Amino acid sequence: MKYLQGKVTLVTGATRGIGKGIAIGLGEAGATVYITGRSLNNSNSQDDIGGSLNDTKLAVEAAGGVCIAIAVDHSDDEQVRSLFQRIEQEQDGKLDLLVNNVFSGVPALRKLDDKPFWDFDASLWDACNNVGLRSHYVASIFAARMMAKRQQGLICTISSWGGLSYIFGAAYGAGKSACDRLATDMAVELKPYNVASISLWPGIVGTEHISSIASEMADSKSTDPKKAMFSDRYNWETPLLTGRVIAKLANDSTVISRTGRVHIVAELAKRYGVVDQEGNLPVSLRSLRFLLPTALPQLRKNSWLIPDIKIPWSLLLMSSLSSPKI
């Protein structure tokens, strides 16, 4: 069903990974999808992971959407300004959805190798939070101006479990926690204009980068249970699941009731009746069915026997204070 036909959407950082999956999910629903990345034809020269904006464009169109690919360096505010000016001109001032996804920190995170933050200079902070947290703020400024004028819209900021519990380090965690706070505080100011702002936590998503990390961990035969959950791909999601969930959010006439909160992708997928690319539905990051097998890998083969019970946020916050790093 093309229930987003006529909707104008923007996904930042859609060359590959979660951004590409989101763009395809919106395309499946018939949306017009603007996508950004640093170049149209060439993948990031800093690594050997493939992908291009034009590849994503073709995939969105194959899924049934209209896609406009625009090369944008999100570290350059003037390029971002020009992007929104173009959308405003081409779509007569209409923008229904902004997905703040762009993030340039993954290559830097892969170099951490369990070293503490003081073994690196301040460039690690910039790598995690310039084209990331700051870019989300800048894009939201321009999107909010368009949406507030029309008294409707949705801003989804892609964050992660790292906003609550230690994952990749201090710079990463501070940035993700700030993304959650950004979405919450923007919601306060946007709500009078009927514009919703939410933060989304995908689960462990099998992007090109994460799959590569998992392969490296499998080769190293790590016995750390938290690292093993990467190497054996337990309860993984595909990028498309996040896209399908966001498409449902963009079509939800009551989405303003969700504004200002953090939402877990798997929980929304269950509520909306959405399934992943292979027809399955991973459980939530705070489900007992995820948490117990993460700590005790021997339980994974029979994880279906564990109740799918969600642990309250308050308990998760308390446990995160003493959780070991991944």
Protein Blocks (a to p, Z undefined) as FASTA:
>chain_A
ZZkgoiacddehilgmjllmmmmmmmmnopacddddfbfkbccfkbccecdfklmmmmmm
mnopacddddddfkbmklmmmmmmmmmmmnnopafbdcdfbccklmmmmmnnopafklpc
fklmmmmmmnmmkmmmmmmmmmmmmmmmnopacddddddfklmbcckbmklmmmmmmmmm
mmmmmmmmmmmnopacdddddddddbfklmmmmmmmmmnopabfklmmmmnopaiacfkl
mmmmmmmmmmmmklmmmgoiacdfklmmmmnopacfkopacddfkbfklmmmmmmmmlmm
mmmmpccddddfklmmmmmmmgccZZ
